[in-house]
Amino acid sequence: MLNFNHTPTYVWPNPAFPFREYFSHPNLRIFILENIHHNWNWLRDHSRRFQARDHFFVYCGWYFDDWFLRQDSEVFDALGLDKDKFFFMFNSEEEMDRYMASGFKGAHINQNCWLDWNGVMKPDGAEKLYDAVYVARFTPFKRHELAKQVGNLALVMGDLHGGSESLSQLPPHVYRNQSQLGEQGVASIINQSRCGLILSAIEGACFASSEYLLCGVPVVSTKSKGGRDDWFTSYNSIIVEENEKSIKEAVNYFVNNPVDPYLIRESHILKAQFYRNSFIDQLNLLFESNGIDLDPASFFNQNFMHKLRKSENPDFIKIWP
C-alpha cells in the first residue's frame, strides 16, 4: 500500500525548481530531477500520472551518504516508484557503490561536467592581485574561518539558500564583493588570484572548485566528501588537513610556484568530456530501446544547458497528459 503521508526532512522551496523536461517523444519522455527526497511534493502529487515511457535522470546536488540513501529509499517505497526508470548521476564512485548496492541504477557522472567551458570561466591573462580567492556563500559549512592565516585574501559571496542560513565567521580579507557579481565578475576575481580555496568537509561536487580550474587557477582544498576531489591532480591542487597552518602553507606554495593555466583548464575539459560521453551513452540506450532514430550526441550538443539546470514553468504540470 502506498504511503502518501511520508514526511520528508526537506523539500525544495521553489515549486518550479525541482525538475525539467529534457526530451519528449511519443515513445519516450525524459525528465531531470535534482535529488529525490527534496522533490517529495512533486513526486507525491504527480507520480500516479507517470507513464511507461517516462524516465528520469537524477542530478546529485549534495553528498549522497547513508542518510540520503535511507531518505530516497523511503520515497521510492512510499510511492511505489520503479527504480529501473530512474538513473542517478553520482559525483563519486563511493556514492555510486552505496546506492547500487541497494538496487538503484546509475553511473559516476560528476555534476561539474555540466559547466559550460565555452562560457566566461577561462584564463584571461589578468594581473594577479590576490594570493587566494574563496568563492562561496557565507554559510558555516564553508568554514571560511580556516583561511584566517591566508594573507591577501579575496572573498566572493554567493547567495544564501533562501536567505535563511546563518553567516560564517569571515577571515581577514582585502576584497569582498558588496553585491552579486554575476559570472563575468566572478571569473575576473578568480583570474586575479593565484589559487582558489574550497574548505568545506561535506557538500556536493562544488561548482566553484571547477570554475577555478576552468580559469586555470589551482585549488587548495581540505579533505572532503561529495566529489570535488574527483577533478584534482597533483599539478592542479593541494589537499590539506583542516587547519589554518596547512592551508596557509599550500597557498604560499602556489604563490611561489605558478602553474600553467592552460594545462589545468585542458585537463579539466578532457575529464568533463568523458563524463558527458557517459551521459550520451545512456541517452543512446534509451533512444535505441524505444525505437527513436536520433543521434544522442547531436541531441545533447544542440540542447546543452549550462549546469544542466532549468526552472520548469509550474503550468507545465497542469497540461501534463
C-alpha positions as CSV (number, residue, x, y, z in Angstrom):
1,M,0.0,0.0,0.0
2,L,1.4,3.4,-1.0
3,N,2.1,5.9,1.8
4,F,1.4,9.4,0.7
5,N,1.9,10.6,4.3
6,H,5.6,10.2,4.2
7,T,7.3,13.2,5.9
8,P,10.4,14.4,4.2
9,T,13.2,16.2,6.1
10,Y,13.4,18.9,3.4
11,V,11.8,19.8,0.2
12,W,12.7,22.4,-2.4
13,P,11.1,25.7,-1.5
14,N,10.6,26.7,-5.2
15,P,7.9,24.7,-6.9
16,A,9.5,25.5,-10.3
17,F,13.0,24.3,-9.4
18,P,12.9,20.6,-8.9
19,F,12.6,19.3,-12.4
20,R,12.8,19.9,-16.1
21,E,11.6,18.0,-19.2
22,Y,14.7,17.1,-21.2
23,F,13.2,15.1,-24.0
24,S,9.7,14.4,-25.3
25,H,8.6,11.8,-27.9
26,P,5.5,9.6,-28.1
27,N,7.7,6.7,-27.2
28,L,9.9,8.3,-24.6
29,R,9.9,11.2,-22.2
30,I,13.0,12.1,-20.1
31,F,13.0,14.4,-17.0
32,I,15.9,15.6,-14.9
33,L,15.4,15.9,-11.2
34,E,17.9,17.3,-8.7
35,N,17.9,14.9,-5.7
36,I,14.9,12.7,-4.8
37,H,13.6,13.3,-1.3
38,H,13.9,17.1,-1.8
39,N,11.3,16.6,-4.6
40,W,8.9,14.7,-2.4
41,N,6.0,17.2,-3.0
42,W,6.3,17.0,-6.8
43,L,6.7,13.2,-6.8
44,R,3.8,12.7,-4.4
45,D,1.5,14.9,-6.4
46,H,2.4,13.5,-9.9
47,S,3.9,10.1,-9.6
48,R,0.5,8.5,-10.2
49,R,0.4,10.1,-13.6
50,F,3.8,8.8,-14.7
51,Q,3.6,6.8,-17.9
52,A,5.5,3.8,-19.1
53,R,7.5,6.0,-21.4
54,D,8.8,8.3,-18.6
55,H,12.4,8.0,-17.5
56,F,14.3,10.2,-15.0
57,F,17.9,11.3,-14.7
58,V,18.7,12.2,-11.1
59,Y,21.2,15.0,-10.6
60,C,23.1,14.6,-7.3
61,G,23.5,18.1,-5.8
62,W,25.0,17.0,-2.4
63,Y,27.0,14.2,-0.9
64,F,24.8,11.1,-1.1
65,D,25.6,9.3,2.1
66,D,23.7,6.6,4.1
67,W,21.2,9.2,5.3
68,F,20.4,10.3,1.7
69,L,20.1,6.7,0.8
70,R,17.6,6.0,3.6
71,Q,15.5,9.1,2.7
72,D,15.5,8.2,-1.0
73,S,14.6,4.6,-0.4
74,E,11.7,5.7,1.8
75,V,10.4,7.9,-1.0
76,F,10.6,5.0,-3.6
77,D,8.9,2.6,-1.2
78,A,6.2,5.2,-0.2
79,L,5.3,6.0,-3.8
80,G,6.0,2.6,-5.4
81,L,8.5,4.1,-7.8
82,D,10.2,1.8,-10.3
83,K,14.0,2.0,-9.8
84,D,14.6,1.0,-13.4
85,K,13.0,4.2,-14.5
86,F,15.5,6.4,-12.5
87,F,19.1,6.8,-13.5
88,F,21.3,8.5,-10.8
89,M,24.4,10.6,-11.9
90,F,26.7,10.2,-8.9
91,N,29.6,12.6,-8.1
92,S,31.9,9.8,-6.9
93,E,32.4,6.1,-7.1
94,E,31.7,5.8,-3.3
95,E,28.2,7.2,-3.7
96,M,27.5,5.1,-6.7
97,D,28.6,1.9,-5.0
98,R,26.4,2.7,-1.9
99,Y,23.2,3.3,-4.0
100,M,23.7,0.5,-6.5
101,A,24.1,-2.0,-3.6
102,S,20.5,-1.1,-2.7
103,G,19.2,-1.7,-6.2
104,F,19.4,1.8,-7.7
105,K,20.7,2.4,-11.2
106,G,23.2,5.0,-12.3
107,A,26.8,5.8,-13.2
108,H,29.6,8.0,-12.0
109,I,28.9,11.3,-13.9
110,N,30.2,14.2,-11.8
111,Q,27.9,17.2,-11.9
112,N,30.8,19.6,-12.7
113,C,31.0,18.3,-16.2
114,W,27.8,20.3,-16.9
115,L,29.7,23.6,-16.5
116,D,29.9,25.3,-19.9
117,W,33.6,25.5,-20.7
118,N,32.8,27.8,-23.6
119,G,31.4,30.4,-21.2
120,V,33.2,33.1,-19.2
121,M,35.2,30.7,-16.9
122,K,38.6,30.7,-18.8
123,P,42.0,32.3,-18.3
124,D,42.1,35.9,-19.2
125,G,45.8,36.8,-18.5
126,A,44.9,39.2,-15.7
127,E,47.5,40.5,-13.3
128,K,47.5,38.5,-10.1
129,L,46.2,40.8,-7.3
130,Y,45.3,38.2,-4.6
131,D,47.1,35.2,-3.1
132,A,43.9,33.3,-2.8
133,V,40.1,33.7,-3.5
134,Y,37.3,31.9,-1.8
135,V,34.1,31.8,-3.9
136,A,31.3,30.6,-1.6
137,R,28.2,31.8,0.1
138,F,28.9,32.9,3.7
139,T,27.4,29.9,5.5
140,P,29.1,27.9,8.3
141,F,29.7,24.7,6.4
142,K,32.0,26.5,4.0
143,R,34.4,27.0,7.0
144,H,35.8,30.4,6.0
145,E,37.5,30.7,9.4
146,L,40.1,28.1,8.2
147,A,41.5,30.8,6.0
148,K,42.5,33.1,8.9
149,Q,46.2,32.9,8.2
150,V,46.0,33.4,4.5
151,G,47.3,36.8,3.5
152,N,46.0,38.9,0.7
153,L,42.7,37.0,0.5
154,A,39.7,37.8,-1.7
155,L,36.2,36.7,-0.7
156,V,33.4,36.3,-3.3
157,M,29.9,35.8,-1.7
158,G,27.2,33.7,-3.4
159,D,23.5,33.6,-2.5
160,L,22.4,32.1,0.8
161,H,19.7,29.4,0.2
162,G,16.5,31.3,0.8
163,G,18.4,33.9,2.8
164,S,17.8,31.9,6.0
165,E,21.2,30.5,6.7
166,S,23.5,31.9,9.4
167,L,26.7,33.6,8.3
168,S,30.3,32.3,8.5
169,Q,33.0,33.9,10.7
170,L,34.9,35.7,8.0
171,P,38.7,35.7,8.0
172,P,40.8,38.8,7.3
173,H,40.5,39.8,3.7
174,V,41.5,42.6,1.3
175,Y,38.5,42.2,-1.0
176,R,34.8,41.3,-0.5
177,N,32.0,41.9,-3.0
178,Q,29.2,44.1,-1.7
179,S,26.7,42.9,-4.3
180,Q,26.3,39.9,-6.6
181,L,29.0,40.0,-9.3
182,G,27.5,37.8,-12.0
183,E,29.6,35.1,-13.7
184,Q,31.8,37.5,-15.6
185,G,32.6,39.4,-12.4
186,V,33.4,36.2,-10.5
187,A,35.6,35.0,-13.4
188,S,37.5,38.2,-13.2
189,I,38.3,37.9,-9.5
190,I,39.3,34.2,-9.9
191,N,41.7,35.2,-12.7
192,Q,43.2,37.8,-10.5
193,S,44.0,35.1,-7.8
194,R,46.9,32.7,-7.6
195,C,44.8,29.9,-6.2
196,G,41.2,29.2,-5.1
197,L,40.1,27.8,-1.8
198,I,37.4,25.2,-1.0
199,L,37.3,24.4,2.7
200,S,34.1,22.5,3.4
201,A,34.2,19.0,4.7
202,I,31.0,17.8,3.0
203,E,28.9,19.1,0.2
204,G,28.4,18.2,-3.5
205,A,31.0,18.4,-6.2
206,C,31.1,22.2,-5.8
207,F,30.9,24.2,-9.0
208,A,33.3,26.8,-7.7
209,S,36.2,24.3,-7.5
210,S,35.8,23.5,-11.2
211,E,35.3,27.2,-12.0
212,Y,38.7,27.8,-10.6
213,L,40.2,25.0,-12.7
214,L,38.4,26.2,-15.9
215,C,40.1,29.6,-15.3
216,G,43.4,27.8,-15.0
217,V,43.7,28.6,-11.2
218,P,44.9,25.8,-8.9
219,V,42.9,24.7,-5.9
220,V,43.7,24.5,-2.2
221,S,41.2,22.1,-0.6
222,T,40.6,20.4,2.7
223,K,39.9,16.7,2.6
224,S,36.2,16.3,1.6
225,K,33.3,14.1,0.7
226,G,30.9,14.9,-2.2
227,G,33.0,14.6,-5.3
228,R,35.0,17.8,-5.8
229,D,38.3,15.9,-5.4
230,D,37.3,13.9,-8.5
231,W,38.9,16.7,-10.5
232,F,42.1,17.2,-8.5
233,T,45.5,16.1,-9.6
234,S,49.0,16.6,-8.1
235,Y,49.5,19.5,-10.5
236,N,46.2,21.4,-10.2
237,S,45.6,21.2,-6.4
238,I,46.9,20.6,-2.9
239,I,44.6,18.7,-0.5
240,V,45.4,19.6,3.1
241,E,44.4,18.8,6.6
242,E,41.7,21.1,8.1
243,N,43.9,23.5,9.9
244,E,44.9,27.1,9.3
245,K,48.6,26.5,9.1
246,S,48.3,23.8,6.4
247,I,46.0,26.0,4.3
248,K,48.4,28.9,4.6
249,E,51.4,26.8,3.5
250,A,49.5,25.4,0.5
251,V,48.5,28.9,-0.6
252,N,52.1,30.1,-0.3
253,Y,53.3,27.2,-2.4
254,F,51.1,28.4,-5.3
255,V,52.2,32.0,-4.7
256,N,55.8,30.9,-5.2
257,N,55.2,28.2,-7.8
258,P,52.9,29.5,-10.6
259,V,51.2,26.9,-12.7
260,D,50.3,26.8,-16.4
261,P,46.7,27.8,-16.5
262,Y,46.0,26.2,-19.9
263,L,47.3,22.8,-18.8
264,I,44.9,23.0,-15.8
265,R,42.0,24.0,-18.0
266,E,42.5,21.4,-20.7
267,S,42.9,18.6,-18.2
268,H,39.6,19.5,-16.7
269,I,37.8,19.7,-20.0
270,L,39.1,16.3,-21.0
271,K,37.6,14.7,-17.9
272,A,34.4,16.7,-18.3
273,Q,34.0,15.4,-21.8
274,F,34.5,11.8,-20.6
275,Y,31.6,12.2,-18.2
276,R,29.4,13.9,-20.8
277,N,30.1,10.9,-23.1
278,S,28.8,8.6,-20.3
279,F,25.6,10.6,-20.2
280,I,25.3,10.4,-24.0
281,D,25.8,6.7,-23.9
282,Q,22.9,6.4,-21.6
283,L,20.8,8.6,-23.9
284,N,21.7,6.3,-26.7
285,L,20.5,3.2,-24.8
286,L,17.1,4.9,-24.1
287,F,16.8,6.1,-27.7
288,E,17.6,2.6,-29.2
289,S,15.4,0.7,-26.8
290,N,12.5,3.0,-27.5
291,G,12.8,2.9,-31.3
292,I,14.0,6.5,-31.7
293,D,16.2,7.2,-34.6
294,L,18.1,10.2,-33.3
295,D,21.8,10.7,-32.8
296,P,22.3,11.2,-29.0
297,A,25.5,13.3,-29.3
298,S,23.8,15.7,-31.7
299,F,20.8,16.0,-29.5
300,F,22.9,16.6,-26.5
301,N,25.0,19.3,-28.2
302,Q,22.0,21.0,-29.6
303,N,20.3,21.1,-26.3
304,F,23.2,21.7,-24.0
305,M,22.4,23.9,-21.0
306,H,25.0,25.3,-18.5
307,K,24.9,23.3,-15.3
308,L,22.1,21.2,-16.9
309,R,19.6,23.1,-14.8
310,K,16.4,24.8,-15.7
311,S,13.4,26.0,-13.7
312,E,10.4,24.5,-15.4
313,N,7.2,26.5,-15.5
314,P,4.8,25.2,-12.9
315,D,2.0,25.5,-15.5
316,F,3.7,22.6,-17.4
317,I,2.2,20.3,-14.8
318,K,-1.3,21.4,-15.5
319,I,-1.1,20.4,-19.1
320,W,0.8,17.2,-18.5
321,P,-1.0,14.4,-20.4
